[in-house]
Amino acid sequence: MARKEFAQFEAVSAVVPGEGGYSAAIAVKALGGSGAPRFHKVLDGQTFKTAHDADQAAAQRLELLIDVTEDGELSWETT
């Protein structure tokens, strides 16, 4: 599991189980907050056979995350 901290939020690599495998995701939670994290699936349309593979893919995607907006939306590095 990879983790990044921003001004108001923390983001971690995550996995969402589904039919036929696992999806890579980024979970976002307010710093110091006690609420449930919000999951954002990344790499739409891709499923992975194992949770480990999905988490590795999410960790790679997390490296490109540059910020989390006040609404908890993800802001990505543009290439």
N, CA, C and O atoms as CSV, one atom per row, in Angstrom:
chain,resi,resn,atom,element,x,y,z
A,1,MET,N,N,0.844,-1.173,0.000
A,1,MET,CA,C,0.000,0.000,0.000
A,1,MET,C,C,0.892,1.241,0.000
A,1,MET,O,O,1.788,1.382,0.832
A,2,ALA,N,N,0.627,2.123,-0.942
A,2,ALA,CA,C,1.357,3.387,-1.025
A,2,ALA,C,C,0.471,4.499,-0.470
A,2,ALA,O,O,-0.756,4.403,-0.496
A,3,ARG,N,N,1.110,5.552,0.033
A,3,ARG,CA,C,0.366,6.637,0.687
A,3,ARG,C,C,0.967,7.979,0.303
A,3,ARG,O,O,2.184,8.117,0.178
A,4,LYS,N,N,0.086,8.977,0.114
A,4,LYS,CA,C,0.505,10.355,-0.127
A,4,LYS,C,C,-0.347,11.256,0.744
A,4,LYS,O,O,-1.543,11.021,0.918
A,5,GLU,N,N,0.277,12.290,1.289
A,5,GLU,CA,C,-0.450,13.230,2.140
A,5,GLU,C,C,-0.497,14.592,1.458
A,5,GLU,O,O,0.500,15.066,0.914
A,6,PHE,N,N,-1.672,15.208,1.497
A,6,PHE,CA,C,-1.881,16.532,0.929
A,6,PHE,C,C,-2.355,17.462,2.038
A,6,PHE,O,O,-2.449,17.046,3.193
A,7,ALA,N,N,-2.656,18.720,1.704
A,7,ALA,CA,C,-3.002,19.726,2.715
A,7,ALA,C,C,-4.144,19.282,3.627
A,7,ALA,O,O,-4.056,19.431,4.846
A,8,GLN,N,N,-5.214,18.738,3.047
A,8,GLN,CA,C,-6.388,18.378,3.844
A,8,GLN,C,C,-6.726,16.893,3.802
A,8,GLN,O,O,-7.573,16.425,4.563
A,9,PHE,N,N,-6.069,16.155,2.918
A,9,PHE,CA,C,-6.435,14.759,2.698
A,9,PHE,C,C,-5.203,13.868,2.664
A,9,PHE,O,O,-4.079,14.331,2.468
A,10,GLU,N,N,-5.447,12.580,2.859
A,10,GLU,CA,C,-4.440,11.572,2.565
A,10,GLU,C,C,-5.039,10.649,1.519
A,10,GLU,O,O,-6.246,10.406,1.502
A,11,ALA,N,N,-4.186,10.141,0.652
A,11,ALA,CA,C,-4.616,9.230,-0.400
A,11,ALA,C,C,-3.752,7.982,-0.318
A,11,ALA,O,O,-2.538,8.068,-0.135
A,12,VAL,N,N,-4.381,6.829,-0.453
A,12,VAL,CA,C,-3.652,5.563,-0.401
A,12,VAL,C,C,-4.079,4.678,-1.561
A,12,VAL,O,O,-5.214,4.752,-2.033
A,13,SER,N,N,-3.155,3.842,-2.013
A,13,SER,CA,C,-3.506,2.862,-3.030
A,13,SER,C,C,-4.474,1.870,-2.401
A,13,SER,O,O,-4.369,1.542,-1.219
A,14,ALA,N,N,-5.414,1.400,-3.208
A,14,ALA,CA,C,-6.453,0.518,-2.682
A,14,ALA,C,C,-6.905,-0.450,-3.770
A,14,ALA,O,O,-6.501,-0.350,-4.929
A,15,VAL,N,N,-7.747,-1.379,-3.363
A,15,VAL,CA,C,-8.273,-2.411,-4.250
A,15,VAL,C,C,-9.777,-2.502,-4.044
A,15,VAL,O,O,-10.265,-2.445,-2.915
A,16,VAL,N,N,-10.512,-2.647,-5.156
A,16,VAL,CA,C,-11.957,-2.850,-5.086
A,16,VAL,C,C,-12.253,-4.205,-5.728
A,16,VAL,O,O,-12.019,-4.377,-6.924
A,17,PRO,N,N,-12.764,-5.174,-4.954
A,17,PRO,CA,C,-13.090,-6.476,-5.538
A,17,PRO,C,C,-14.332,-6.375,-6.419
A,17,PRO,O,O,-15.234,-5.577,-6.166
A,18,GLY,N,N,-14.352,-7.198,-7.450
A,18,GLY,CA,C,-15.506,-7.217,-8.342
A,18,GLY,C,C,-15.565,-8.535,-9.076
A,18,GLY,O,O,-14.754,-9.432,-8.843
A,19,GLU,N,N,-16.535,-8.641,-9.965
A,19,GLU,CA,C,-16.663,-9.866,-10.743
A,19,GLU,C,C,-15.469,-9.998,-11.673
A,19,GLU,O,O,-15.134,-9.063,-12.400
A,20,GLY,N,N,-14.844,-11.131,-11.649
A,20,GLY,CA,C,-13.739,-11.395,-12.552
A,20,GLY,C,C,-12.401,-10.843,-12.119
A,20,GLY,O,O,-11.439,-10.902,-12.884
A,21,GLY,N,N,-12.310,-10.309,-10.917
A,21,GLY,CA,C,-11.012,-9.825,-10.459
A,21,GLY,C,C,-11.119,-8.604,-9.569
A,21,GLY,O,O,-12.120,-8.392,-8.886
A,22,TYR,N,N,-10.070,-7.812,-9.593
A,22,TYR,CA,C,-9.951,-6.644,-8.721
A,22,TYR,C,C,-9.667,-5.402,-9.554
A,22,TYR,O,O,-9.016,-5.475,-10.595
A,23,SER,N,N,-10.163,-4.264,-9.083
A,23,SER,CA,C,-9.880,-2.979,-9.714
A,23,SER,C,C,-8.902,-2.202,-8.851
A,23,SER,O,O,-8.944,-2.272,-7.622
A,24,ALA,N,N,-8.022,-1.460,-9.510
A,24,ALA,CA,C,-7.108,-0.561,-8.804
A,24,ALA,C,C,-7.893,0.680,-8.401
A,24,ALA,O,O,-8.751,1.147,-9.150
A,25,ALA,N,N,-7.601,1.213,-7.222
A,25,ALA,CA,C,-8.323,2.386,-6.736
A,25,ALA,C,C,-7.412,3.250,-5.875
A,25,ALA,O,O,-6.353,2.820,-5.417
A,26,ILE,N,N,-7.861,4.478,-5.673
A,26,ILE,CA,C,-7.225,5.396,-4.737
A,26,ILE,C,C,-8.283,5.727,-3.689
A,26,ILE,O,O,-9.376,6.180,-4.030
A,27,ALA,N,N,-7.966,5.506,-2.431
A,27,ALA,CA,C,-8.878,5.830,-1.332
A,27,ALA,C,C,-8.450,7.168,-0.737
A,27,ALA,O,O,-7.271,7.385,-0.456
A,28,VAL,N,N,-9.428,8.068,-0.547
A,28,VAL,CA,C,-9.152,9.414,-0.041
A,28,VAL,C,C,-9.916,9.622,1.257
A,28,VAL,O,O,-11.097,9.291,1.364
A,29,LYS,N,N,-9.221,10.176,2.234
A,29,LYS,CA,C,-9.828,10.442,3.542
A,29,LYS,C,C,-9.273,11.752,4.078
A,29,LYS,O,O,-8.098,12.063,3.880
A,30,ALA,N,N,-10.121,12.520,4.761
A,30,ALA,CA,C,-9.667,13.773,5.363
A,30,ALA,C,C,-8.620,13.476,6.426
A,30,ALA,O,O,-8.751,12.518,7.188
A,31,LEU,N,N,-7.584,14.299,6.472
A,31,LEU,CA,C,-6.558,14.138,7.502
A,31,LEU,C,C,-7.183,14.317,8.875
A,31,LEU,O,O,-7.882,15.300,9.123
A,32,GLY,N,N,-6.937,13.387,9.745
A,32,GLY,CA,C,-7.484,13.458,11.091
A,32,GLY,C,C,-8.967,13.173,11.171
A,32,GLY,O,O,-9.552,13.242,12.251
A,33,GLY,N,N,-9.587,12.854,10.042
A,33,GLY,CA,C,-11.021,12.573,10.018
A,33,GLY,C,C,-11.323,11.151,10.442
A,33,GLY,O,O,-10.483,10.259,10.328
A,34,SER,N,N,-12.528,10.957,10.929
A,34,SER,CA,C,-12.913,9.624,11.385
A,34,SER,C,C,-13.886,8.945,10.431
A,34,SER,O,O,-14.284,7.804,10.665
A,35,GLY,N,N,-14.273,9.628,9.362
A,35,GLY,CA,C,-15.229,9.060,8.421
A,35,GLY,C,C,-14.603,8.012,7.521
A,35,GLY,O,O,-13.388,7.817,7.511
A,36,ALA,N,N,-15.455,7.349,6.772
A,36,ALA,CA,C,-15.005,6.319,5.839
A,36,ALA,C,C,-14.293,6.963,4.655
A,36,ALA,O,O,-14.647,8.070,4.248
A,37,PRO,N,N,-13.304,6.287,4.104
A,37,PRO,CA,C,-12.627,6.829,2.922
A,37,PRO,C,C,-13.533,6.759,1.697
A,37,PRO,O,O,-14.466,5.957,1.638
A,38,ARG,N,N,-13.242,7.604,0.735
A,38,ARG,CA,C,-13.956,7.598,-0.545
A,38,ARG,C,C,-13.039,6.921,-1.558
A,38,ARG,O,O,-11.878,7.302,-1.707
A,39,PHE,N,N,-13.567,5.918,-2.252
A,39,PHE,CA,C,-12.769,5.152,-3.201
A,39,PHE,C,C,-12.999,5.665,-4.618
A,39,PHE,O,O,-14.136,5.861,-5.048
A,40,HIS,N,N,-11.900,5.878,-5.330
A,40,HIS,CA,C,-11.931,6.293,-6.731
A,40,HIS,C,C,-11.260,5.190,-7.538
A,40,HIS,O,O,-10.057,4.965,-7.398
A,41,LYS,N,N,-12.026,4.499,-8.382
A,41,LYS,CA,C,-11.405,3.496,-9.247
A,41,LYS,C,C,-10.535,4.212,-10.269
A,41,LYS,O,O,-10.925,5.236,-10.830
A,42,VAL,N,N,-9.366,3.666,-10.497
A,42,VAL,CA,C,-8.457,4.196,-11.510
A,42,VAL,C,C,-8.202,3.099,-12.532
A,42,VAL,O,O,-8.464,1.927,-12.263
A,43,LEU,N,N,-7.701,3.465,-13.685
A,43,LEU,CA,C,-7.451,2.497,-14.759
A,43,LEU,C,C,-8.757,1.827,-15.181
A,43,LEU,O,O,-8.865,0.601,-15.190
A,44,ASP,N,N,-9.742,2.650,-15.529
A,44,ASP,CA,C,-11.065,2.159,-15.929
A,44,ASP,C,C,-10.966,1.055,-16.970
A,44,ASP,O,O,-10.184,1.132,-17.917
A,45,GLY,N,N,-11.764,0.047,-16.773
A,45,GLY,CA,C,-11.834,-1.057,-17.711
A,45,GLY,C,C,-10.799,-2.150,-17.481
A,45,GLY,O,O,-10.880,-3.213,-18.096
A,46,GLN,N,N,-9.838,-1.909,-16.616
A,46,GLN,CA,C,-8.827,-2.927,-16.332
A,46,GLN,C,C,-9.175,-3.659,-15.051
A,46,GLN,O,O,-9.510,-3.043,-14.040
A,47,THR,N,N,-9.093,-4.978,-15.104
A,47,THR,CA,C,-9.231,-5.776,-13.891
A,47,THR,C,C,-7.968,-6.615,-13.740
A,47,THR,O,O,-7.288,-6.930,-14.716
A,48,PHE,N,N,-7.679,-6.963,-12.512
A,48,PHE,CA,C,-6.476,-7.711,-12.189
A,48,PHE,C,C,-6.869,-9.015,-11.512
A,48,PHE,O,O,-7.860,-9.076,-10.784
A,49,LYS,N,N,-6.087,-10.051,-11.757
A,49,LYS,CA,C,-6.395,-11.365,-11.194
A,49,LYS,C,C,-6.208,-11.409,-9.688
A,49,LYS,O,O,-6.939,-12.112,-8.990
A,50,THR,N,N,-5.230,-10.657,-9.178
A,50,THR,CA,C,-4.972,-10.687,-7.736
A,50,THR,C,C,-5.084,-9.284,-7.144
A,50,THR,O,O,-4.897,-8.282,-7.835
A,51,ALA,N,N,-5.392,-9.237,-5.857
A,51,ALA,CA,C,-5.453,-7.956,-5.148
A,51,ALA,C,C,-4.074,-7.302,-5.137
A,51,ALA,O,O,-3.965,-6.079,-5.232
A,52,HIS,N,N,-3.036,-8.100,-5.023
A,52,HIS,CA,C,-1.668,-7.571,-5.015
A,52,HIS,C,C,-1.362,-6.833,-6.315
A,52,HIS,O,O,-0.806,-5.734,-6.286
A,53,ASP,N,N,-1.718,-7.425,-7.451
A,53,ASP,CA,C,-1.470,-6.781,-8.746
A,53,ASP,C,C,-2.256,-5.480,-8.867
A,53,ASP,O,O,-1.739,-4.485,-9.375
A,54,ALA,N,N,-3.498,-5.487,-8.404
A,54,ALA,CA,C,-4.322,-4.274,-8.457
A,54,ALA,C,C,-3.738,-3.183,-7.569
A,54,ALA,O,O,-3.734,-2.011,-7.945
A,55,ASP,N,N,-3.247,-3.560,-6.397
A,55,ASP,CA,C,-2.659,-2.571,-5.497
A,55,ASP,C,C,-1.373,-1.995,-6.081
A,55,ASP,O,O,-1.116,-0.799,-5.943
A,56,GLN,N,N,-0.574,-2.816,-6.720
A,56,GLN,CA,C,0.652,-2.314,-7.357
A,56,GLN,C,C,0.315,-1.310,-8.453
A,56,GLN,O,O,0.978,-0.280,-8.582
A,57,ALA,N,N,-0.711,-1.606,-9.241
A,57,ALA,CA,C,-1.134,-0.682,-10.295
A,57,ALA,C,C,-1.646,0.623,-9.692
A,57,ALA,O,O,-1.359,1.702,-10.209
A,58,ALA,N,N,-2.398,0.527,-8.607
A,58,ALA,CA,C,-2.902,1.726,-7.933
A,58,ALA,C,C,-1.753,2.549,-7.362
A,58,ALA,O,O,-1.790,3.779,-7.411
A,59,ALA,N,N,-0.743,1.893,-6.825
A,59,ALA,CA,C,0.417,2.597,-6.272
A,59,ALA,C,C,1.166,3.355,-7.368
A,59,ALA,O,O,1.632,4.472,-7.142
A,60,GLN,N,N,1.283,2.756,-8.543
A,60,GLN,CA,C,1.928,3.444,-9.665
A,60,GLN,C,C,1.117,4.660,-10.086
A,60,GLN,O,O,1.677,5.713,-10.389
A,61,ARG,N,N,-0.191,4.512,-10.104
A,61,ARG,CA,C,-1.072,5.634,-10.476
A,61,ARG,C,C,-1.013,6.731,-9.413
A,61,ARG,O,O,-1.077,7.916,-9.741
A,62,LEU,N,N,-0.893,6.345,-8.151
A,62,LEU,CA,C,-0.814,7.308,-7.052
A,62,LEU,C,C,0.386,8.241,-7.211
A,62,LEU,O,O,0.336,9.398,-6.794
A,63,GLU,N,N,1.460,7.741,-7.812
A,63,GLU,CA,C,2.642,8.569,-8.038
A,63,GLU,C,C,2.326,9.781,-8.907
A,63,GLU,O,O,3.005,10.803,-8.805
A,64,LEU,N,N,1.301,9.685,-9.766
A,64,LEU,CA,C,0.926,10.777,-10.667
A,64,LEU,C,C,-0.094,11.731,-10.059
A,64,LEU,O,O,-0.443,12.741,-10.671
A,65,LEU,N,N,-0.566,11.421,-8.874
A,65,LEU,CA,C,-1.549,12.273,-8.199
A,65,LEU,C,C,-0.838,13.497,-7.635
A,65,LEU,O,O,0.120,13.369,-6.873
A,66,ILE,N,N,-1.315,14.699,-8.015
A,66,ILE,CA,C,-0.647,15.915,-7.550
A,66,ILE,C,C,-1.430,16.644,-6.468
A,66,ILE,O,O,-0.863,17.463,-5.745
A,67,ASP,N,N,-2.737,16.358,-6.342
A,67,ASP,CA,C,-3.525,17.038,-5.314
A,67,ASP,C,C,-4.876,16.356,-5.180
A,67,ASP,O,O,-5.282,15.558,-6.026
A,68,VAL,N,N,-5.559,16.693,-4.093
A,68,VAL,CA,C,-6.945,16.293,-3.868
A,68,VAL,C,C,-7.705,17.587,-3.605
A,68,VAL,O,O,-7.327,18.361,-2.726
A,69,THR,N,N,-8.783,17.829,-4.367
A,69,THR,CA,C,-9.537,19.071,-4.232
A,69,THR,C,C,-10.304,19.101,-2.916
A,69,THR,O,O,-10.383,18.095,-2.211
A,70,GLU,N,N,-10.866,20.258,-2.591
A,70,GLU,CA,C,-11.662,20.407,-1.370
A,70,GLU,C,C,-12.835,19.437,-1.337
A,70,GLU,O,O,-13.299,19.048,-0.265
A,71,ASP,N,N,-13.319,19.043,-2.536
A,71,ASP,CA,C,-14.440,18.104,-2.643
A,71,ASP,C,C,-13.998,16.647,-2.622
A,71,ASP,O,O,-14.828,15.745,-2.730
A,72,GLY,N,N,-12.700,16.410,-2.483
A,72,GLY,CA,C,-12.193,15.045,-2.446
A,72,GLY,C,C,-11.959,14.429,-3.809
A,72,GLY,O,O,-11.782,13.216,-3.923
A,73,GLU,N,N,-11.956,15.265,-4.860
A,73,GLU,CA,C,-11.690,14.769,-6.209
A,73,GLU,C,C,-10.185,14.735,-6.454
A,73,GLU,O,O,-9.428,15.498,-5.854
A,74,LEU,N,N,-9.767,13.847,-7.338
A,74,LEU,CA,C,-8.346,13.657,-7.620
A,74,LEU,C,C,-7.872,14.589,-8.731
A,74,LEU,O,O,-8.567,14.768,-9.732
A,75,SER,N,N,-6.696,15.180,-8.559
A,75,SER,CA,C,-6.062,16.026,-9.577
A,75,SER,C,C,-4.780,15.335,-10.027
A,75,SER,O,O,-3.899,15.034,-9.222
A,76,TRP,N,N,-4.701,15.094,-11.324
A,76,TRP,CA,C,-3.594,14.312,-11.870
A,76,TRP,C,C,-2.557,15.175,-12.561
A,76,TRP,O,O,-2.862,16.246,-13.085
A,77,GLU,N,N,-1.331,14.691,-12.552
A,77,GLU,CA,C,-0.242,15.287,-13.320
A,77,GLU,C,C,-0.565,15.105,-14.792
A,77,GLU,O,O,-0.978,14.024,-15.212
A,78,THR,N,N,-0.378,16.152,-15.572
A,78,THR,CA,C,-0.608,16.028,-17.012
A,78,THR,C,C,0.727,15.813,-17.700
A,78,THR,O,O,1.752,16.368,-17.303
A,79,THR,N,N,0.691,14.996,-18.739
A,79,THR,CA,C,1.940,14.689,-19.443
A,79,THR,C,C,1.955,15.299,-20.808
A,79,THR,O,O,2.931,15.144,-21.543
